[in-house]
Amino acid sequence: MSEKHVYSFELAGRPLSFEIGELAKQANASVLVRYGDTVVLSTCVASKEPKDIDFFPLTIGYEERLYAVGKVPGGFIKREGRPSEHAVLSGRLIDRPIRPLFPDGFRNDVQVINYVMSVDHDNSPAIAAMIGSSLSLSISDIPFEGPIAGVVVGRVDGKFIINPTVEELEKSDIDLTVAGTKDAINMVEAGAKEVPEEDMLEAIMFGHEMIKQIVAFQEQIVAEIGQPKMDLNLYEVDATINARVREMAEADMLAAIQVVEKHARQEAIDAVNARVLDVFESEEASDKELKQVKEVLNKIVKEEVRRLITDEKVRPDGRKIDEIRPLSSRV
């Protein structure tokens, strides 16, 4: 993308702009986000071929620079050190709403790196980076089922505020960061001063209304300059192995998961795993096939635990979803 494109949007009474096509041209896509005087460069790259691993290798980076606040490291060594705790947590904040939106079985190495270039304190660089990460992925050829957006919600004198300033946040009884797609919320991080649950839910929905507007704006940009998505080579477990393992193990695994005592439950699950693996090993299955057998067994466990919680409202250890295990402490 050689031509420069600039798009502007008003977010909480402050200008939010995206500059695309000028910087980081060797990346799959890049976006320079300006929110007030806060500036973040968001880039994304992906390998052309999938890796032979059993997970999605996604890296979300959030890199702060001292020059973003007008400082230069003192002393002889001018290099900046390891990421601060705030930078690590900001990277996780961006990772959580983005990670679930890649296709199942996608194994290409993907890196999304955000460089904080300027900070004006009243406009969160983490929120700018989250939106920039979403837009860079959305306009790139990397498969991504977004866009997403995120906002901070505060409440001052009973009135909800989107992206409160530092002064407003000091007076706020809610400090809520919420992110998601136009259809649903998929990340919440909050702190509050003993706020009722109903008020917190109202704050989440208030934030989601703004998220919908930001996502719609990103979709307009994608429709105008988005690249065609790359051909997918998704990892899938062999259908025959999947069906056979489920036939051999599903009933016994469902019973094992519902054993109440923790150690006995794990022993029961391990026994089912060992029995199924012994059968395939006796048939001289390859390492690749055995790896797929283990994946199916793990998937059965996850599916049943989820079913118990969502459908029957009970945890594997027998507790209800609103029941806390007995706790004790000693000083």
DOFIVO-438168 format. One record per residue (C-alpha): residue in three letters; x, z, y. Coordinates in steps of 0.25 Angstrom, whole numbers, padded with zeros to 4 digits, always signed. Each point is the difference from the previous one (the first is absolute). Example, Ala and Ser with C-alpha at 12.3 -4.5 7.8 and 13.67 -1.06 7.14 Angstrom:
residues 2
ALA+0049+0031-0018
SER+0006-0002+0014
//
This chain:
residues 331
MET+0000+0000+0000
SER+0008-0005+0012
GLU-0011+0000+0011
LYS-0002+0013+0007
HIS-0014+0006+0000
VAL-0005+0012+0008
TYR-0013+0007-0002
SER-0006+0012+0007
PHE-0011+0010-0003
GLU-0004+0013+0007
LEU+0001+0012-0008
ALA-0005+0014+0006
GLY+0002-0006+0014
ARG+0014-0004-0002
PRO+0005-0014-0003
LEU+0004-0003-0014
SER+0008-0014-0001
PHE+0006-0008-0012
GLU+0012-0009+0002
ILE+0002-0009-0012
GLY+0010-0011-0003
GLU+0012+0004+0009
LEU+0007+0011-0007
ALA+0005+0002-0015
LYS-0003-0015-0003
GLN+0007+0001-0014
ALA-0011+0010-0004
ASN-0012-0004-0007
ALA-0007+0004+0012
SER+0002+0010+0012
VAL-0008+0006+0012
LEU+0005+0006+0012
VAL-0011+0011+0004
ARG-0001+0005+0014
TYR-0009+0012+0002
GLY+0001+0004+0014
ASP+0015+0002+0002
THR+0002+0003-0015
VAL+0007-0012-0007
VAL+0001-0002-0015
LEU+0005-0012-0008
SER-0006-0001-0014
THR+0005-0010-0010
CYS-0003-0003-0014
VAL+0008-0007-0011
ALA-0003-0003-0015
SER+0008-0005-0012
LYS-0004-0014-0005
GLU+0000+0005-0015
PRO-0006+0012-0006
LYS+0009+0011-0005
ASP+0000+0005-0015
ILE-0005+0014+0003
ASP-0012+0008-0003
PHE-0004+0003+0015
PHE-0002-0007+0013
PRO+0013+0001+0008
LEU-0005+0002+0014
THR+0009+0006+0011
ILE-0006+0005+0013
GLY+0010+0003+0010
TYR-0001+0007+0014
GLU+0013+0000+0008
GLU+0001+0008+0013
ARG+0011-0003+0010
LEU+0005+0009+0010
TYR+0000-0011+0010
ALA-0015+0000-0001
VAL+0000+0012+0009
GLY+0011-0004+0008
LYS+0011+0008-0007
VAL+0014-0004-0007
PRO+0006+0008-0010
GLY+0012+0008+0006
GLY+0014+0003-0006
PHE+0009-0010-0007
ILE-0010-0004-0010
LYS-0011-0009+0006
ARG-0007-0003-0013
GLU-0014+0007-0002
GLY-0002+0009-0012
ARG-0010+0000-0011
PRO-0015-0001+0003
SER-0006+0013+0006
GLU-0011+0007-0007
HIS-0010-0006+0010
ALA+0005-0014-0003
VAL-0002+0002-0015
LEU-0014+0006+0002
SER-0004-0012+0009
GLY+0005-0010-0011
ARG-0009+0007-0010
LEU-0011+0000+0010
ILE+0001-0015+0000
ASP+0002-0002-0015
ARG-0012+0007-0004
PRO-0011-0009+0005
ILE+0008-0013-0002
ARG+0005+0002-0015
PRO-0013+0000-0007
LEU-0003-0014+0007
PHE+0009-0008-0008
PRO-0005-0008-0013
ASP+0001+0008-0013
GLY+0012-0005-0008
PHE+0008-0005+0012
ARG+0015+0003-0003
ASN+0007-0007+0011
ASP+0009+0009+0009
VAL-0006+0002+0014
GLN+0006+0007+0012
VAL-0007+0003+0012
ILE+0009+0006+0011
ASN-0004+0005+0014
TYR+0010+0002+0011
VAL-0004+0009+0011
MET+0006-0006+0012
SER-0007+0007+0012
VAL-0009+0013+0000
ASP-0008+0004+0012
HIS-0005+0013-0007
ASP-0015-0002+0003
ASN-0001-0012-0009
SER+0003+0003-0015
PRO+0011-0009-0005
ALA-0005+0003-0015
ILE-0014-0005+0003
ALA+0007-0013+0007
ALA+0009-0001-0012
MET-0012+0001-0010
ILE-0008-0011+0007
GLY+0012-0009+0001
SER+0003+0002-0014
SER-0014-0004-0004
LEU+0001-0012+0009
SER+0013-0005-0004
LEU-0004+0001-0015
SER-0013-0007+0003
ILE+0006-0012+0007
SER+0011-0002-0010
ASP+0000-0007-0013
ILE+0000+0014-0008
PRO-0013+0003-0007
PHE-0007+0011+0007
GLU-0014+0004+0000
GLY-0001+0005+0014
PRO+0001+0001+0012
ILE-0001+0015+0002
ALA+0001+0008+0013
GLY+0002+0015+0004
VAL-0003+0009+0011
VAL+0001+0014+0004
VAL-0013+0008+0004
GLY+0000+0012+0008
ARG-0012+0008+0006
VAL+0001+0007+0014
ASP-0012+0007+0005
GLY-0009-0005-0011
LYS+0003-0014+0003
PHE+0008-0009-0010
ILE+0012-0008+0005
ILE+0008-0011-0006
ASN+0015+0001+0000
PRO+0000+0012+0010
THR+0012+0002+0009
VAL+0010+0012-0002
GLU-0008+0008+0010
GLU-0013-0003-0006
LEU+0005+0003-0014
GLU+0004+0014+0005
LYS-0014+0003+0004
SER-0006-0007-0012
ASP-0006+0008-0012
ILE+0002-0012-0009
ASP+0013-0008-0003
LEU-0005-0010-0010
THR+0007-0013-0004
VAL-0009-0009-0008
ALA+0003-0014-0005
GLY-0007-0011-0008
THR-0006-0014-0001
LYS-0013-0005+0006
ASP-0007+0005-0012
ALA+0005+0013-0003
ILE+0010+0012+0003
ASN+0012+0001-0009
MET+0009+0010+0007
VAL-0003+0013+0007
GLU+0009+0010+0006
ALA-0005+0012+0008
GLY+0002+0013+0007
ALA-0011+0008+0007
LYS-0004+0014+0005
GLU-0010+0004-0011
VAL-0009-0012+0003
PRO-0013-0002-0008
GLU+0001-0010-0011
GLU-0012-0008+0007
ASP+0008-0001+0013
MET+0012-0005-0008
LEU-0008-0011-0007
GLU-0006-0004+0013
ALA+0014-0001+0006
ILE+0004-0009-0012
MET-0011-0009+0002
PHE+0002-0001+0015
GLY+0015-0004-0003
HIS-0005-0010-0010
GLU-0009-0007+0011
MET+0013-0003+0008
ILE+0007-0004-0013
LYS-0010-0011-0002
GLN+0003-0006+0013
ILE+0015+0000-0001
VAL-0002-0006-0014
ALA-0009-0011+0005
PHE+0010-0003+0011
GLN+0011-0002-0011
GLU-0009-0009-0008
GLN-0001-0009+0012
ILE+0015-0001+0001
VAL+0001-0002-0015
ALA-0010-0012+0001
GLU+0008-0006+0011
ILE+0014+0001-0005
GLY+0000+0006-0014
GLN+0009-0006-0010
PRO-0005-0005-0014
LYS+0002+0011-0010
MET+0011-0002-0011
ASP-0004-0004-0014
LEU-0002+0013-0008
ASN+0007+0003-0013
LEU-0007+0013-0004
TYR+0004+0009-0011
GLU-0010+0003-0011
VAL+0000+0007-0013
ASP-0003-0009-0012
ALA-0015-0001-0002
THR+0002+0002-0015
ILE+0009+0012+0001
ASN-0010+0006+0010
ALA-0012-0002-0009
ARG+0007+0006-0012
VAL+0006+0012+0007
ARG-0014+0003+0006
GLU-0007-0001-0014
MET+0011+0009-0007
ALA+0001+0011+0011
GLU-0011+0000+0010
ALA-0010+0010-0008
ASP+0011+0009-0004
MET+0006+0000+0014
LEU-0013+0003+0007
ALA-0001+0012-0009
ALA+0014+0005+0003
ILE-0001-0001+0015
GLN-0012+0009-0001
VAL+0008+0011-0006
VAL-0001+0012+0009
GLU+0013+0007-0001
LYS+0011-0008+0007
HIS+0011+0001-0011
ALA-0009-0003-0011
ARG-0006-0012+0008
GLN+0014-0006+0002
GLU+0003+0002-0015
ALA-0013-0007-0004
ILE+0003-0012+0009
ASP+0015+0000-0005
ALA-0005-0001-0014
VAL-0009-0011+0003
ASN+0011-0008+0007
ALA+0009+0003-0012
ARG-0010-0005-0010
VAL-0002-0013+0007
LEU+0015-0003+0003
ASP+0003+0003-0015
VAL-0009-0011-0004
PHE+0006-0010+0009
GLU+0014+0004-0003
SER-0003-0001-0015
GLU-0004-0015+0003
GLU+0014-0002+0007
ALA-0007-0002+0013
SER+0010-0004+0011
ASP+0004+0009+0012
LYS-0008-0008+0009
GLU-0013+0002-0009
LEU+0003+0015-0001
LYS+0001+0001+0015
GLN-0014-0007+0001
VAL-0005+0010-0010
LYS+0004+0012+0008
GLU-0006-0006+0012
VAL-0013-0002-0006
LEU+0000+0014-0006
ASN+0003+0006+0014
LYS-0011-0009+0006
ILE-0010+0006-0009
VAL+0004+0014+0004
LYS-0001-0003+0015
GLU-0014-0007-0002
GLU-0006+0011-0008
VAL+0005+0011+0010
ARG-0006-0008+0011
ARG-0013-0002-0007
LEU-0001+0015-0003
ILE+0002+0003+0015
THR-0009-0011+0006
ASP-0011+0000-0010
GLU-0001+0013-0007
LYS+0006+0008+0012
VAL+0010+0008-0009
ARG+0015+0001-0001
PRO+0007-0002-0013
ASP+0003+0015-0001
GLY-0015+0003+0001
ARG-0001+0004+0015
LYS-0011-0006+0009
ILE+0005-0008+0012
ASP-0002+0011+0009
GLU+0005+0011-0009
ILE+0014+0007+0003
ARG+0008+0005-0011
PRO+0003+0015+0000
LEU+0011+0004+0010
SER+0008+0012+0002
SER+0012+0004+0009
ARG+0009+0012+0001
VAL+0009+0004+0011
//
